[in-house]
Amino acid sequence: MKKEKKNTRYQDLYELIDRSEKAHQLFAALPQYVQGMIGDRAENVHTYKELSAFADNLTAGDD
């Protein structure tokens, strides 16, 4: 994995986590149910910012 350029847009979630170490680490740290829900919408996740916002939305209230 390479260090990503700021605001890099990828084809989908899978390309994002394959090419961005930061995105990979975030995704790997998520609960399995959240990974599954994001994976179900992989074609809608193109950037680290989108992944992070999606994860925050899905885990809101989990504390």
PDB file with one MODEL, atoms N, CA, C and O in Angstrom:
MODEL        1
ATOM      1  N   MET A   1       0.823  -1.181   0.000  1.00  0.00           N
ATOM      2  CA  MET A   1       0.000   0.000   0.000  1.00  0.00           C
ATOM      3  C   MET A   1       0.868   1.247   0.000  1.00  0.00           C
ATOM      4  O   MET A   1       1.912   1.305   0.650  1.00  0.00           O
ATOM      5  N   LYS A   2       0.421   2.210  -0.724  1.00  0.00           N
ATOM      6  CA  LYS A   2       1.143   3.481  -0.792  1.00  0.00           C
ATOM      7  C   LYS A   2       0.479   4.514   0.111  1.00  0.00           C
ATOM      8  O   LYS A   2      -0.681   4.381   0.501  1.00  0.00           O
ATOM      9  N   LYS A   3       1.247   5.531   0.422  1.00  0.00           N
ATOM     10  CA  LYS A   3       0.666   6.678   1.127  1.00  0.00           C
ATOM     11  C   LYS A   3      -0.231   7.399   0.123  1.00  0.00           C
ATOM     12  O   LYS A   3       0.190   7.706  -0.992  1.00  0.00           O
ATOM     13  N   GLU A   4      -1.465   7.665   0.530  1.00  0.00           N
ATOM     14  CA  GLU A   4      -2.402   8.281  -0.405  1.00  0.00           C
ATOM     15  C   GLU A   4      -2.216   9.789  -0.489  1.00  0.00           C
ATOM     16  O   GLU A   4      -1.790  10.440   0.465  1.00  0.00           O
ATOM     17  N   LYS A   5      -2.541  10.310  -1.636  1.00  0.00           N
ATOM     18  CA  LYS A   5      -2.559  11.756  -1.820  1.00  0.00           C
ATOM     19  C   LYS A   5      -3.850  12.278  -1.218  1.00  0.00           C
ATOM     20  O   LYS A   5      -4.860  11.575  -1.180  1.00  0.00           O
ATOM     21  N   LYS A   6      -3.809  13.498  -0.755  1.00  0.00           N
ATOM     22  CA  LYS A   6      -4.995  14.094  -0.163  1.00  0.00           C
ATOM     23  C   LYS A   6      -6.125  14.144  -1.199  1.00  0.00           C
ATOM     24  O   LYS A   6      -5.907  14.504  -2.356  1.00  0.00           O
ATOM     25  N   ASN A   7      -7.311  13.783  -0.769  1.00  0.00           N
ATOM     26  CA  ASN A   7      -8.524  13.816  -1.592  1.00  0.00           C
ATOM     27  C   ASN A   7      -8.510  12.831  -2.759  1.00  0.00           C
ATOM     28  O   ASN A   7      -9.205  13.040  -3.754  1.00  0.00           O
ATOM     29  N   THR A   8      -7.729  11.768  -2.646  1.00  0.00           N
ATOM     30  CA  THR A   8      -7.716  10.754  -3.698  1.00  0.00           C
ATOM     31  C   THR A   8      -9.074  10.058  -3.740  1.00  0.00           C
ATOM     32  O   THR A   8      -9.622   9.679  -2.705  1.00  0.00           O
ATOM     33  N   ARG A   9      -9.604   9.898  -4.940  1.00  0.00           N
ATOM     34  CA  ARG A   9     -10.895   9.231  -5.142  1.00  0.00           C
ATOM     35  C   ARG A   9     -10.642   7.887  -5.823  1.00  0.00           C
ATOM     36  O   ARG A   9      -9.963   7.809  -6.846  1.00  0.00           O
ATOM     37  N   TYR A  10     -11.197   6.844  -5.238  1.00  0.00           N
ATOM     38  CA  TYR A  10     -11.010   5.491  -5.749  1.00  0.00           C
ATOM     39  C   TYR A  10     -12.305   4.975  -6.362  1.00  0.00           C
ATOM     40  O   TYR A  10     -13.372   5.559  -6.170  1.00  0.00           O
ATOM     41  N   GLN A  11     -12.201   3.880  -7.098  1.00  0.00           N
ATOM     42  CA  GLN A  11     -13.359   3.309  -7.789  1.00  0.00           C
ATOM     43  C   GLN A  11     -14.425   2.840  -6.796  1.00  0.00           C
ATOM     44  O   GLN A  11     -15.617   3.050  -7.020  1.00  0.00           O
ATOM     45  N   ASP A  12     -13.998   2.203  -5.698  1.00  0.00           N
ATOM     46  CA  ASP A  12     -14.941   1.714  -4.699  1.00  0.00           C
ATOM     47  C   ASP A  12     -14.207   1.441  -3.390  1.00  0.00           C
ATOM     48  O   ASP A  12     -13.004   1.682  -3.286  1.00  0.00           O
ATOM     49  N   LEU A  13     -14.917   0.950  -2.414  1.00  0.00           N
ATOM     50  CA  LEU A  13     -14.350   0.656  -1.101  1.00  0.00           C
ATOM     51  C   LEU A  13     -13.143  -0.261  -1.201  1.00  0.00           C
ATOM     52  O   LEU A  13     -12.135  -0.036  -0.532  1.00  0.00           O
ATOM     53  N   TYR A  14     -13.235  -1.279  -2.020  1.00  0.00           N
ATOM     54  CA  TYR A  14     -12.175  -2.289  -2.077  1.00  0.00           C
ATOM     55  C   TYR A  14     -10.872  -1.721  -2.631  1.00  0.00           C
ATOM     56  O   TYR A  14      -9.795  -2.055  -2.138  1.00  0.00           O
ATOM     57  N   GLU A  15     -10.955  -0.882  -3.631  1.00  0.00           N
ATOM     58  CA  GLU A  15      -9.758  -0.218  -4.139  1.00  0.00           C
ATOM     59  C   GLU A  15      -9.216   0.753  -3.079  1.00  0.00           C
ATOM     60  O   GLU A  15      -8.005   0.855  -2.885  1.00  0.00           O
ATOM     61  N   LEU A  16     -10.110   1.453  -2.406  1.00  0.00           N
ATOM     62  CA  LEU A  16      -9.714   2.395  -1.356  1.00  0.00           C
ATOM     63  C   LEU A  16      -8.922   1.690  -0.263  1.00  0.00           C
ATOM     64  O   LEU A  16      -7.835   2.147   0.092  1.00  0.00           O
ATOM     65  N   ILE A  17      -9.436   0.594   0.278  1.00  0.00           N
ATOM     66  CA  ILE A  17      -8.726  -0.063   1.381  1.00  0.00           C
ATOM     67  C   ILE A  17      -7.499  -0.832   0.899  1.00  0.00           C
ATOM     68  O   ILE A  17      -6.598  -1.119   1.686  1.00  0.00           O
ATOM     69  N   ASP A  18      -7.462  -1.160  -0.369  1.00  0.00           N
ATOM     70  CA  ASP A  18      -6.275  -1.816  -0.930  1.00  0.00           C
ATOM     71  C   ASP A  18      -5.134  -0.827  -1.135  1.00  0.00           C
ATOM     72  O   ASP A  18      -3.968  -1.186  -0.969  1.00  0.00           O
ATOM     73  N   ARG A  19      -5.450   0.392  -1.488  1.00  0.00           N
ATOM     74  CA  ARG A  19      -4.415   1.376  -1.844  1.00  0.00           C
ATOM     75  C   ARG A  19      -4.121   2.413  -0.772  1.00  0.00           C
ATOM     76  O   ARG A  19      -3.119   3.122  -0.858  1.00  0.00           O
ATOM     77  N   SER A  20      -4.973   2.511   0.226  1.00  0.00           N
ATOM     78  CA  SER A  20      -4.776   3.506   1.280  1.00  0.00           C
ATOM     79  C   SER A  20      -4.584   2.807   2.625  1.00  0.00           C
ATOM     80  O   SER A  20      -5.506   2.175   3.140  1.00  0.00           O
ATOM     81  N   GLU A  21      -3.399   2.922   3.180  1.00  0.00           N
ATOM     82  CA  GLU A  21      -3.112   2.318   4.483  1.00  0.00           C
ATOM     83  C   GLU A  21      -4.031   2.888   5.558  1.00  0.00           C
ATOM     84  O   GLU A  21      -4.528   2.148   6.407  1.00  0.00           O
ATOM     85  N   LYS A  22      -4.257   4.184   5.523  1.00  0.00           N
ATOM     86  CA  LYS A  22      -5.110   4.853   6.495  1.00  0.00           C
ATOM     87  C   LYS A  22      -6.535   4.299   6.432  1.00  0.00           C
ATOM     88  O   LYS A  22      -7.135   4.010   7.468  1.00  0.00           O
ATOM     89  N   ALA A  23      -7.071   4.153   5.235  1.00  0.00           N
ATOM     90  CA  ALA A  23      -8.421   3.604   5.064  1.00  0.00           C
ATOM     91  C   ALA A  23      -8.465   2.145   5.491  1.00  0.00           C
ATOM     92  O   ALA A  23      -9.428   1.708   6.121  1.00  0.00           O
ATOM     93  N   HIS A  24      -7.434   1.396   5.151  1.00  0.00           N
ATOM     94  CA  HIS A  24      -7.365  -0.023   5.540  1.00  0.00           C
ATOM     95  C   HIS A  24      -7.389  -0.160   7.059  1.00  0.00           C
ATOM     96  O   HIS A  24      -8.112  -1.000   7.594  1.00  0.00           O
ATOM     97  N   GLN A  25      -6.613   0.652   7.748  1.00  0.00           N
ATOM     98  CA  GLN A  25      -6.565   0.604   9.208  1.00  0.00           C
ATOM     99  C   GLN A  25      -7.920   0.969   9.818  1.00  0.00           C
ATOM    100  O   GLN A  25      -8.371   0.317  10.760  1.00  0.00           O
ATOM    101  N   LEU A  26      -8.562   1.992   9.292  1.00  0.00           N
ATOM    102  CA  LEU A  26      -9.876   2.381   9.790  1.00  0.00           C
ATOM    103  C   LEU A  26     -10.873   1.240   9.592  1.00  0.00           C
ATOM    104  O   LEU A  26     -11.582   0.870  10.528  1.00  0.00           O
ATOM    105  N   PHE A  27     -10.930   0.688   8.398  1.00  0.00           N
ATOM    106  CA  PHE A  27     -11.892  -0.368   8.091  1.00  0.00           C
ATOM    107  C   PHE A  27     -11.652  -1.595   8.971  1.00  0.00           C
ATOM    108  O   PHE A  27     -12.602  -2.185   9.488  1.00  0.00           O
ATOM    109  N   ALA A  28     -10.392  -1.978   9.140  1.00  0.00           N
ATOM    110  CA  ALA A  28     -10.052  -3.159   9.946  1.00  0.00           C
ATOM    111  C   ALA A  28     -10.429  -2.980  11.412  1.00  0.00           C
ATOM    112  O   ALA A  28     -10.706  -3.962  12.102  1.00  0.00           O
ATOM    113  N   ALA A  29     -10.444  -1.751  11.894  1.00  0.00           N
ATOM    114  CA  ALA A  29     -10.760  -1.480  13.300  1.00  0.00           C
ATOM    115  C   ALA A  29     -12.266  -1.439  13.579  1.00  0.00           C
ATOM    116  O   ALA A  29     -12.680  -1.423  14.738  1.00  0.00           O
ATOM    117  N   LEU A  30     -13.071  -1.422  12.538  1.00  0.00           N
ATOM    118  CA  LEU A  30     -14.520  -1.341  12.710  1.00  0.00           C
ATOM    119  C   LEU A  30     -15.096  -2.686  13.150  1.00  0.00           C
ATOM    120  O   LEU A  30     -14.549  -3.735  12.809  1.00  0.00           O
ATOM    121  N   PRO A  31     -16.194  -2.661  13.902  1.00  0.00           N
ATOM    122  CA  PRO A  31     -16.872  -3.915  14.229  1.00  0.00           C
ATOM    123  C   PRO A  31     -17.284  -4.644  12.953  1.00  0.00           C
ATOM    124  O   PRO A  31     -17.548  -4.022  11.925  1.00  0.00           O
ATOM    125  N   GLN A  32     -17.333  -5.963  13.037  1.00  0.00           N
ATOM    126  CA  GLN A  32     -17.639  -6.764  11.849  1.00  0.00           C
ATOM    127  C   GLN A  32     -18.982  -6.393  11.220  1.00  0.00           C
ATOM    128  O   GLN A  32     -19.109  -6.375   9.996  1.00  0.00           O
ATOM    129  N   TYR A  33     -19.983  -6.098  12.052  1.00  0.00           N
ATOM    130  CA  TYR A  33     -21.294  -5.762  11.483  1.00  0.00           C
ATOM    131  C   TYR A  33     -21.224  -4.456  10.674  1.00  0.00           C
ATOM    132  O   TYR A  33     -21.925  -4.306   9.674  1.00  0.00           O
ATOM    133  N   VAL A  34     -20.371  -3.513  11.113  1.00  0.00           N
ATOM    134  CA  VAL A  34     -20.217  -2.252  10.390  1.00  0.00           C
ATOM    135  C   VAL A  34     -19.464  -2.502   9.082  1.00  0.00           C
ATOM    136  O   VAL A  34     -19.825  -1.949   8.043  1.00  0.00           O
ATOM    137  N   GLN A  35     -18.424  -3.328   9.131  1.00  0.00           N
ATOM    138  CA  GLN A  35     -17.704  -3.687   7.903  1.00  0.00           C
ATOM    139  C   GLN A  35     -18.664  -4.284   6.881  1.00  0.00           C
ATOM    140  O   GLN A  35     -18.602  -3.957   5.696  1.00  0.00           O
ATOM    141  N   GLY A  36     -19.549  -5.157   7.343  1.00  0.00           N
ATOM    142  CA  GLY A  36     -20.518  -5.785   6.442  1.00  0.00           C
ATOM    143  C   GLY A  36     -21.475  -4.787   5.828  1.00  0.00           C
ATOM    144  O   GLY A  36     -21.764  -4.848   4.633  1.00  0.00           O
ATOM    145  N   MET A  37     -21.969  -3.864   6.647  1.00  0.00           N
ATOM    146  CA  MET A  37     -22.910  -2.864   6.137  1.00  0.00           C
ATOM    147  C   MET A  37     -22.234  -1.939   5.128  1.00  0.00           C
ATOM    148  O   MET A  37     -22.831  -1.583   4.112  1.00  0.00           O
ATOM    149  N   ILE A  38     -20.992  -1.550   5.406  1.00  0.00           N
ATOM    150  CA  ILE A  38     -20.263  -0.705   4.463  1.00  0.00           C
ATOM    151  C   ILE A  38     -19.939  -1.506   3.202  1.00  0.00           C
ATOM    152  O   ILE A  38     -20.043  -0.985   2.092  1.00  0.00           O
ATOM    153  N   GLY A  39     -19.553  -2.756   3.367  1.00  0.00           N
ATOM    154  CA  GLY A  39     -19.258  -3.622   2.223  1.00  0.00           C
ATOM    155  C   GLY A  39     -20.454  -3.799   1.304  1.00  0.00           C
ATOM    156  O   GLY A  39     -20.302  -3.914   0.087  1.00  0.00           O
ATOM    157  N   ASP A  40     -21.651  -3.822   1.892  1.00  0.00           N
ATOM    158  CA  ASP A  40     -22.877  -3.946   1.084  1.00  0.00           C
ATOM    159  C   ASP A  40     -23.081  -2.741   0.176  1.00  0.00           C
ATOM    160  O   ASP A  40     -23.810  -2.814  -0.813  1.00  0.00           O
ATOM    161  N   ARG A  41     -22.433  -1.633   0.521  1.00  0.00           N
ATOM    162  CA  ARG A  41     -22.558  -0.399  -0.274  1.00  0.00           C
ATOM    163  C   ARG A  41     -21.198   0.051  -0.807  1.00  0.00           C
ATOM    164  O   ARG A  41     -20.946   1.244  -0.972  1.00  0.00           O
ATOM    165  N   ALA A  42     -20.342  -0.910  -1.069  1.00  0.00           N
ATOM    166  CA  ALA A  42     -18.954  -0.638  -1.464  1.00  0.00           C
ATOM    167  C   ALA A  42     -18.844   0.292  -2.667  1.00  0.00           C
ATOM    168  O   ALA A  42     -17.897   1.073  -2.759  1.00  0.00           O
ATOM    169  N   GLU A  43     -19.783   0.219  -3.570  1.00  0.00           N
ATOM    170  CA  GLU A  43     -19.717   1.042  -4.783  1.00  0.00           C
ATOM    171  C   GLU A  43     -19.976   2.515  -4.492  1.00  0.00           C
ATOM    172  O   GLU A  43     -19.766   3.364  -5.358  1.00  0.00           O
ATOM    173  N   ASN A  44     -20.435   2.828  -3.269  1.00  0.00           N
ATOM    174  CA  ASN A  44     -20.722   4.209  -2.889  1.00  0.00           C
ATOM    175  C   ASN A  44     -19.641   4.841  -2.016  1.00  0.00           C
ATOM    176  O   ASN A  44     -19.795   5.976  -1.565  1.00  0.00           O
ATOM    177  N   VAL A  45     -18.560   4.123  -1.777  1.00  0.00           N
ATOM    178  CA  VAL A  45     -17.478   4.622  -0.918  1.00  0.00           C
ATOM    179  C   VAL A  45     -16.230   4.800  -1.783  1.00  0.00           C
ATOM    180  O   VAL A  45     -15.658   3.824  -2.267  1.00  0.00           O
ATOM    181  N   HIS A  46     -15.812   6.056  -1.972  1.00  0.00           N
ATOM    182  CA  HIS A  46     -14.719   6.355  -2.894  1.00  0.00           C
ATOM    183  C   HIS A  46     -13.527   7.053  -2.248  1.00  0.00           C
ATOM    184  O   HIS A  46     -12.440   7.079  -2.824  1.00  0.00           O
ATOM    185  N   THR A  47     -13.721   7.617  -1.059  1.00  0.00           N
ATOM    186  CA  THR A  47     -12.657   8.384  -0.408  1.00  0.00           C
ATOM    187  C   THR A  47     -12.567   8.008   1.070  1.00  0.00           C
ATOM    188  O   THR A  47     -13.493   7.427   1.636  1.00  0.00           O
ATOM    189  N   TYR A  48     -11.436   8.351   1.681  1.00  0.00           N
ATOM    190  CA  TYR A  48     -11.287   8.136   3.116  1.00  0.00           C
ATOM    191  C   TYR A  48     -12.356   8.920   3.878  1.00  0.00           C
ATOM    192  O   TYR A  48     -12.939   8.414   4.837  1.00  0.00           O
ATOM    193  N   LYS A  49     -12.604  10.127   3.458  1.00  0.00           N
ATOM    194  CA  LYS A  49     -13.595  10.967   4.121  1.00  0.00           C
ATOM    195  C   LYS A  49     -14.974  10.315   4.083  1.00  0.00           C
ATOM    196  O   LYS A  49     -15.682  10.318   5.090  1.00  0.00           O
ATOM    197  N   GLU A  50     -15.365   9.758   2.943  1.00  0.00           N
ATOM    198  CA  GLU A  50     -16.652   9.064   2.838  1.00  0.00           C
ATOM    199  C   GLU A  50     -16.689   7.842   3.740  1.00  0.00           C
ATOM    200  O   GLU A  50     -17.690   7.594   4.412  1.00  0.00           O
ATOM    201  N   LEU A  51     -15.604   7.076   3.760  1.00  0.00           N
ATOM    202  CA  LEU A  51     -15.530   5.892   4.619  1.00  0.00           C
ATOM    203  C   LEU A  51     -15.661   6.287   6.080  1.00  0.00           C
ATOM    204  O   LEU A  51     -16.419   5.672   6.830  1.00  0.00           O
ATOM    205  N   SER A  52     -14.934   7.298   6.478  1.00  0.00           N
ATOM    206  CA  SER A  52     -14.957   7.752   7.862  1.00  0.00           C
ATOM    207  C   SER A  52     -16.354   8.244   8.265  1.00  0.00           C
ATOM    208  O   SER A  52     -16.839   7.914   9.347  1.00  0.00           O
ATOM    209  N   ALA A  53     -16.993   9.025   7.405  1.00  0.00           N
ATOM    210  CA  ALA A  53     -18.331   9.540   7.696  1.00  0.00           C
ATOM    211  C   ALA A  53     -19.356   8.405   7.777  1.00  0.00           C
ATOM    212  O   ALA A  53     -20.225   8.407   8.649  1.00  0.00           O
ATOM    213  N   PHE A  54     -19.247   7.453   6.878  1.00  0.00           N
ATOM    214  CA  PHE A  54     -20.144   6.300   6.859  1.00  0.00           C
ATOM    215  C   PHE A  54     -19.973   5.511   8.160  1.00  0.00           C
ATOM    216  O   PHE A  54     -20.957   5.149   8.804  1.00  0.00           O
ATOM    217  N   ALA A  55     -18.732   5.248   8.540  1.00  0.00           N
ATOM    218  CA  ALA A  55     -18.453   4.511   9.766  1.00  0.00           C
ATOM    219  C   ALA A  55     -18.970   5.258  10.987  1.00  0.00           C
ATOM    220  O   ALA A  55     -19.566   4.652  11.877  1.00  0.00           O
ATOM    221  N   ASP A  56     -18.749   6.569  11.037  1.00  0.00           N
ATOM    222  CA  ASP A  56     -19.239   7.375  12.157  1.00  0.00           C
ATOM    223  C   ASP A  56     -20.754   7.301  12.255  1.00  0.00           C
ATOM    224  O   ASP A  56     -21.304   7.170  13.348  1.00  0.00           O
ATOM    225  N   ASN A  57     -21.420   7.382  11.129  1.00  0.00           N
ATOM    226  CA  ASN A  57     -22.879   7.329  11.102  1.00  0.00           C
ATOM    227  C   ASN A  57     -23.388   5.973  11.606  1.00  0.00           C
ATOM    228  O   ASN A  57     -24.349   5.913  12.374  1.00  0.00           O
ATOM    229  N   LEU A  58     -22.752   4.909  11.179  1.00  0.00           N
ATOM    230  CA  LEU A  58     -23.208   3.561  11.554  1.00  0.00           C
ATOM    231  C   LEU A  58     -22.888   3.208  13.005  1.00  0.00           C
ATOM    232  O   LEU A  58     -23.572   2.378  13.606  1.00  0.00           O
ATOM    233  N   THR A  59     -21.868   3.823  13.564  1.00  0.00           N
ATOM    234  CA  THR A  59     -21.475   3.505  14.944  1.00  0.00           C
ATOM    235  C   THR A  59     -21.978   4.532  15.952  1.00  0.00           C
ATOM    236  O   THR A  59     -21.716   4.402  17.148  1.00  0.00           O
ATOM    237  N   ALA A  60     -22.689   5.538  15.491  1.00  0.00           N
ATOM    238  CA  ALA A  60     -23.237   6.545  16.408  1.00  0.00           C
ATOM    239  C   ALA A  60     -24.145   5.862  17.416  1.00  0.00           C
ATOM    240  O   ALA A  60     -25.056   5.119  17.051  1.00  0.00           O
ATOM    241  N   GLY A  61     -23.883   6.124  18.685  1.00  0.00           N
ATOM    242  CA  GLY A  61     -24.711   5.528  19.732  1.00  0.00           C
ATOM    243  C   GLY A  61     -24.230   4.167  20.203  1.00  0.00           C
ATOM    244  O   GLY A  61     -24.867   3.557  21.061  1.00  0.00           O
ATOM    245  N   ASP A  62     -23.118   3.674  19.662  1.00  0.00           N
ATOM    246  CA  ASP A  62     -22.583   2.386  20.084  1.00  0.00           C
ATOM    247  C   ASP A  62     -21.830   2.444  21.404  1.00  0.00           C
ATOM    248  O   ASP A  62     -21.467   1.407  21.961  1.00  0.00           O
ATOM    249  N   ASP A  63     -21.594   3.650  21.905  1.00  0.00           N
ATOM    250  CA  ASP A  63     -20.795   3.783  23.146  1.00  0.00           C
ATOM    251  C   ASP A  63     -21.519   3.285  24.352  1.00  0.00           C
ATOM    252  O   ASP A  63     -20.980   3.331  25.458  1.00  0.00           O
TER     253      ASP A  63
ENDMDL
END
